């Protein structure tokens, strides 16, 4: 039972892994562009266990116990995540190291139990030198050394080999101590009463060196559509700018511009190192909706790049709503006889007739976008004023004008008035004036003034999409119409 328990503990023992230091790579003196790519504080450990006898911890065929010399431990470390941007040239491991070297390498990133470490005092993601010294450097074997046992730079891997002598147990971490077990993440009840366990730590700093791979990056810089809002069917000239963010010349680079998916520019060009080039393109707006103009460089990925997330630039252009021409508006008249028994032809009236004026102003033209709705809010009509000397026998022409309010109703306004200012065409002989008066029919120009309120909407766009904005406004104007006066509605027989 004791041997089974010891065996279970051995199987659950974990080697503390290494954590990368994500600092800025720095150039090395004497190296042809060689830089520090990655540096880590790594920590392995060597445990010994005893039940009724000492166990073969490292499985080399003999029990491991205090006082033994020439023991070894190996572990594999990786910098494979750097291979995308770097060609690794060498890897080195160092032990012993100073506090300054520990700090320069970014410190230990993992805690004693193998989980990510955050300093309880500063919150920084690394262990302080004092805590590292207390928990690791206090428990070192004798004659400890480290070296690179093997390496695969193309694969970003290296094997570190420590050589050590097992010192007196006073230097080792007592794994039977409940407090120690809690710190390293062991369950307190995993050890029998007769089991002894001791640990020595194996620290080192591993440093990877390399040279940067050629960074090829083509960038879509900007696109200008040539207008912020397009007319339906309008033709525009735009500009698109691309840049070669590389230190080498690139030939046959595909560039294009698409308007709602259809190519309006497609060619291949050469770029010098760091060169920026601007191209013009023409596009035609559809009848409505939104146009997406997208500039793309190296869209087919013909040229291998370090990154592709900056190869497109786009802009959204709303198309104005097509407005139906509303014309100049109208002011029309319909007259009936004084007794309302006879309807006159449109836009004609006789003296004493009741006349209904109907105003239909033109629909307002919004400053942008399209018209949602509109209505007349006020209107008035101005017509000739009866001459104060006017009589049936002497029909003097009107003097001045009369203005009356009209009643709005949506897109039109109406008012009824009496034509009392003229009987043109009645052919009246004035005894007073001793001449013929009102001999011929006459057209009079009447004018209506109006104010309308309206709501209009338009499309706004940015790189994330489009949405509708709306606003209300007012406008005013005048509309005129002609009323033909052609006689009188009454005479001596009061017709």
TIGUVO-706576 format. One record per residue (C-alpha): x, y, z. Coordinates in steps of 0.05 Angstrom, whole numbers, plus 5000, padded with zeros to 4 digits. Example, Ala and Ser with C-alpha at 12.3 -4.5 7.8 and 13.67 -1.06 7.14 Angstrom:
% residues 2
> px:py:pz
> 5246:4910:5156
> 5273:4979:5143
END
This chain:
% residues 495
> px:py:pz
> 5000:5000:5000
> 5057:5048:5018
> 5092:5035:4951
> 5027:5048:4914
> 5017:5114:4950
> 5088:5136:4935
> 5080:5116:4862
> 5015:5156:4857
> 5049:5218:4885
> 5106:5211:4836
> 5058:5205:4777
> 5023:5269:4798
> 5086:5311:4807
> 5090:5367:4755
> 5150:5401:4726
> 5141:5476:4732
> 5139:5504:4661
> 5174:5565:4633
> 5139:5630:4616
> 5158:5676:4559
> 5182:5746:4572
> 5145:5790:4522
> 5194:5848:4521
> 5219:5887:4461
> 5272:5851:4421
> 5338:5887:4424
> 5396:5887:4376
> 5460:5853:4397
> 5528:5882:4387
> 5570:5842:4339
> 5511:5804:4309
> 5488:5816:4238
> 5419:5840:4257
> 5414:5787:4311
> 5368:5805:4369
> 5341:5776:4433
> 5275:5745:4411
> 5252:5713:4476
> 5279:5706:4547
> 5250:5666:4604
> 5263:5648:4676
> 5254:5573:4677
> 5250:5527:4738
> 5252:5452:4740
> 5257:5409:4803
> 5284:5344:4827
> 5245:5305:4880
> 5265:5246:4922
> 5216:5201:4958
> 5222:5149:5013
> 5172:5100:5041
> 5206:5040:5070
> 5261:5051:5019
> 5285:5107:4973
> 5250:5109:4905
> 5278:5115:4834
> 5250:5185:4821
> 5283:5198:4754
> 5276:5126:4731
> 5349:5116:4716
> 5350:5047:4747
> 5375:5065:4816
> 5343:5097:4878
> 5352:5172:4887
> 5375:5194:4956
> 5414:5249:4992
> 5488:5253:4977
> 5486:5226:4907
> 5527:5262:4854
> 5521:5272:4779
> 5445:5269:4777
> 5412:5299:4714
> 5346:5328:4696
> 5321:5351:4627
> 5262:5389:4601
> 5242:5416:4532
> 5227:5490:4521
> 5196:5525:4461
> 5198:5591:4423
> 5156:5564:4365
> 5107:5623:4371
> 5164:5669:4347
> 5178:5632:4283
> 5127:5672:4243
> 5167:5736:4249
> 5237:5711:4267
> 5291:5663:4243
> 5322:5634:4306
> 5398:5634:4304
> 5418:5606:4373
> 5393:5590:4443
> 5431:5596:4508
> 5417:5578:4581
> 5449:5610:4641
> 5458:5590:4714
> 5475:5621:4761
> 5446:5691:4748
> 5442:5756:4786
> 5383:5796:4809
> 5394:5845:4751
> 5393:5788:4701
> 5330:5760:4734
> 5295:5828:4727
> 5320:5837:4655
> 5290:5769:4636
> 5222:5791:4661
> 5222:5752:4726
> 5186:5688:4742
> 5116:5689:4711
> 5088:5628:4746
> 5075:5615:4819
> 5097:5557:4862
> 5036:5515:4844
> 5045:5526:4768
> 4990:5578:4760
> 5000:5648:4733
> 5031:5693:4785
> 5010:5764:4803
> 5048:5799:4858
> 5000:5809:4917
> 5033:5876:4933
> 5042:5908:4865
> 4994:5868:4821
> 5050:5859:4769
> 5050:5793:4730
> 5117:5771:4756
> 5148:5746:4821
> 5193:5793:4859
> 5266:5774:4867
> 5257:5768:4942
> 5201:5718:4936
> 5238:5680:4881
> 5300:5677:4925
> 5260:5653:4985
> 5222:5598:4950
> 5271:5575:4896
> 5342:5597:4909
> 5337:5575:4982
> 5326:5503:4959
> 5382:5488:4910
> 5422:5424:4901
> 5497:5426:4903
> 5542:5437:4842
> 5483:5457:4799
> 5497:5473:4726
> 5454:5479:4663
> 5467:5473:4589
> 5431:5464:4523
> 5430:5389:4511
> 5399:5393:4441
> 5363:5443:4398
> 5318:5448:4337
> 5320:5521:4318
> 5277:5511:4256
> 5223:5481:4300
> 5235:5530:4357
> 5253:5477:4409
> 5311:5465:4457
> 5325:5414:4512
> 5356:5441:4576
> 5398:5393:4618
> 5414:5406:4691
> 5470:5369:4726
> 5468:5368:4802
> 5490:5335:4867
> 5437:5319:4918
> 5455:5361:4978
> 5438:5350:5050
> 5364:5350:5064
> 5370:5415:5103
> 5374:5450:5035
> 5313:5415:5006
> 5240:5434:5010
> 5204:5387:5057
> 5145:5361:5018
> 5113:5330:5080
> 5104:5399:5112
> 5030:5418:5102
> 5047:5491:5090
> 5097:5472:5035
> 5047:5425:5003
> 4995:5480:5002
> 5043:5528:4968
> 5062:5480:4913
> 4991:5457:4901
> 4992:5387:4932
> 4933:5362:4971
> 4951:5355:5045
> 4922:5284:5052
> 4962:5254:4994
> 5018:5230:5039
> 5020:5172:5087
> 5051:5179:5156
> 5114:5141:5136
> 5126:5176:5069
> 5183:5226:5063
> 5190:5274:5005
> 5243:5327:4989
> 5252:5376:4931
> 5309:5415:4901
> 5294:5470:4850
> 5332:5478:4785
> 5329:5550:4760
> 5359:5580:4697
> 5349:5635:4646
> 5339:5612:4574
> 5351:5663:4518
> 5331:5655:4445
> 5365:5697:4392
> 5344:5709:4320
> 5340:5756:4261
> 5274:5786:4236
> 5244:5756:4175
> 5229:5801:4116
> 5166:5841:4136
> 5121:5848:4075
> 5060:5891:4086
> 5015:5923:4034
> 4966:5974:4061
> 4901:6003:4035
> 4909:6074:4061
> 4845:6112:4042
> 4789:6119:3992
> 4753:6183:3971
> 4688:6172:3933
> 4686:6242:3904
> 4620:6259:3937
> 4587:6251:4005
> 4518:6239:3976
> 4504:6214:3905
> 4449:6234:3857
> 4411:6175:3828
> 4449:6154:3765
> 4503:6206:3779
> 4575:6193:3754
> 4633:6209:3800
> 4709:6205:3801
> 4742:6178:3864
> 4812:6167:3890
> 4843:6108:3926
> 4911:6106:3959
> 4955:6045:3973
> 5023:6038:4006
> 5080:5988:4006
> 5101:5985:4080
> 5161:5943:4062
> 5234:5955:4051
> 5236:5917:3985
> 5207:5929:3916
> 5143:5891:3901
> 5122:5878:3829
> 5055:5858:3799
> 5015:5878:3859
> 4940:5871:3845
> 4898:5932:3864
> 4824:5943:3852
> 4763:5983:3872
> 4694:5952:3875
> 4628:5989:3873
> 4575:5946:3907
> 4618:5886:3889
> 4629:5905:3816
> 4700:5923:3796
> 4709:5995:3773
> 4785:5991:3776
> 4828:5929:3768
> 4902:5928:3751
> 4970:5905:3773
> 5025:5955:3791
> 5095:5958:3820
> 5112:5990:3886
> 5181:6014:3907
> 5203:6006:3980
> 5157:6048:4024
> 5122:6077:3962
> 5052:6106:3966
> 5010:6109:3903
> 4942:6141:3888
> 4895:6119:3832
> 4831:6150:3804
> 4768:6111:3787
> 4699:6128:3762
> 4634:6099:3787
> 4560:6108:3774
> 4508:6112:3829
> 4446:6067:3825
> 4376:6094:3829
> 4371:6088:3905
> 4402:6057:3966
> 4474:6059:3989
> 4538:6048:3950
> 4596:6011:3982
> 4662:6030:3950
> 4719:5984:3972
> 4792:5991:3955
> 4831:5926:3958
> 4906:5913:3950
> 4932:5842:3941
> 4862:5815:3949
> 4881:5748:3917
> 4941:5743:3964
> 4986:5734:3905
> 5041:5765:3947
> 5056:5734:4015
> 5049:5785:4070
> 5063:5788:4144
> 4991:5811:4155
> 4929:5818:4113
> 4881:5854:4159
> 4898:5923:4130
> 4889:5906:4056
> 4820:5936:4048
> 4790:6005:4058
> 4718:6022:4045
> 4668:6079:4046
> 4592:6080:4043
> 4557:6133:4001
> 4482:6143:4007
> 4442:6157:3943
> 4393:6214:3945
> 4320:6196:3940
> 4293:6215:3871
> 4242:6271:3879
> 4180:6272:3835
> 4175:6341:3804
> 4116:6377:3835
> 4112:6435:3787
> 4100:6508:3806
> 4036:6494:3843
> 3968:6522:3824
> 3915:6571:3846
> 3848:6556:3813
> 3778:6584:3818
> 3707:6556:3813
> 3649:6605:3812
> 3574:6595:3821
> 3518:6646:3812
> 3495:6687:3871
> 3436:6640:3882
> 3484:6581:3873
> 3441:6552:3818
> 3490:6561:3761
> 3562:6535:3758
> 3610:6577:3717
> 3667:6549:3674
> 3732:6540:3714
> 3771:6604:3727
> 3714:6650:3704
> 3665:6690:3745
> 3611:6743:3737
> 3596:6801:3783
> 3562:6778:3847
> 3584:6705:3838
> 3610:6665:3896
> 3681:6642:3880
> 3720:6586:3914
> 3795:6593:3908
> 3836:6529:3915
> 3911:6533:3929
> 3956:6474:3915
> 4028:6496:3928
> 4087:6455:3902
> 4116:6402:3948
> 4176:6431:3986
> 4245:6410:3964
> 4287:6385:4022
> 4359:6408:4028
> 4381:6335:4026
> 4352:6265:4025
> 4278:6255:4012
> 4211:6283:4033
> 4174:6243:4086
> 4112:6287:4092
> 4089:6359:4086
> 4027:6401:4100
> 4003:6473:4093
> 4003:6508:4160
> 3977:6576:4138
> 3954:6611:4074
> 3918:6674:4052
> 3889:6700:3987
> 3894:6770:3959
> 3843:6795:3907
> 3820:6863:3879
> 3783:6911:3925
> 3717:6941:3902
> 3721:7015:3884
> 3682:7055:3936
> 3649:7094:3878
> 3627:7029:3843
> 3554:7025:3822
> 3516:6981:3775
> 3508:7040:3727
> 3579:7063:3734
> 3625:7004:3748
> 3690:7038:3765
> 3751:6991:3765
> 3777:6964:3832
> 3825:7002:3877
> 3873:6965:3922
> 3867:6894:3947
> 3833:6851:4000
> 3869:6795:4036
> 3831:6738:4070
> 3855:6676:4105
> 3849:6608:4072
> 3833:6543:4107
> 3890:6492:4102
> 3876:6419:4092
> 3938:6377:4080
> 3966:6395:4012
> 3913:6447:3994
> 3878:6507:4023
> 3811:6539:4004
> 3770:6602:4014
> 3704:6628:3986
> 3695:6702:3969
> 3647:6743:3927
> 3668:6775:3862
> 3642:6845:3876
> 3694:6889:3843
> 3679:6884:3768
> 3629:6867:3714
> 3678:6870:3656
> 3644:6848:3591
> 3574:6872:3613
> 3578:6933:3565
> 3547:6985:3612
> 3534:7056:3587
> 3546:7104:3644
> 3500:7164:3643
> 3545:7195:3695
> 3609:7185:3654
> 3572:7190:3587
> 3610:7132:3559
> 3610:7056:3553
> 3643:7021:3612
> 3663:6948:3624
> 3661:6935:3551
> 3706:6873:3549
> 3719:6814:3594
> 3782:6821:3636
> 3830:6774:3672
> 3851:6791:3742
> 3913:6763:3775
> 3901:6737:3845
> 3957:6714:3892
> 3959:6665:3950
> 4015:6664:4002
> 4028:6601:4041
> 4073:6569:4093
> 4086:6494:4096
> 4119:6449:4147
> 4154:6386:4124
> 4196:6327:4148
> 4255:6302:4107
> 4303:6244:4118
> 4371:6224:4092
> 4422:6168:4100
> 4485:6176:4142
> 4541:6126:4135
> 4608:6110:4168
> 4655:6051:4165
> 4608:6010:4209
> 4545:6019:4167
> 4488:6066:4149
> 4428:6094:4185
> 4371:6144:4173
> 4369:6214:4201
> 4308:6260:4197
> 4291:6333:4211
> 4232:6381:4204
> 4233:6449:4170
> 4187:6503:4143
> 4185:6542:4078
> 4138:6593:4046
> 4120:6619:3978
> 4067:6648:3933
> 4025:6621:3877
> 3984:6664:3829
> 3924:6648:3785
> 3881:6686:3735
> 3806:6696:3743
> 3768:6719:3681
> 3710:6766:3696
> 3661:6763:3638
> 3598:6800:3655
> 3548:6806:3711
> 3507:6755:3747
> 3449:6804:3757
> 3414:6857:3715
> 3348:6892:3716
> 3315:6823:3717
> 3363:6800:3772
> 3386:6739:3733
END
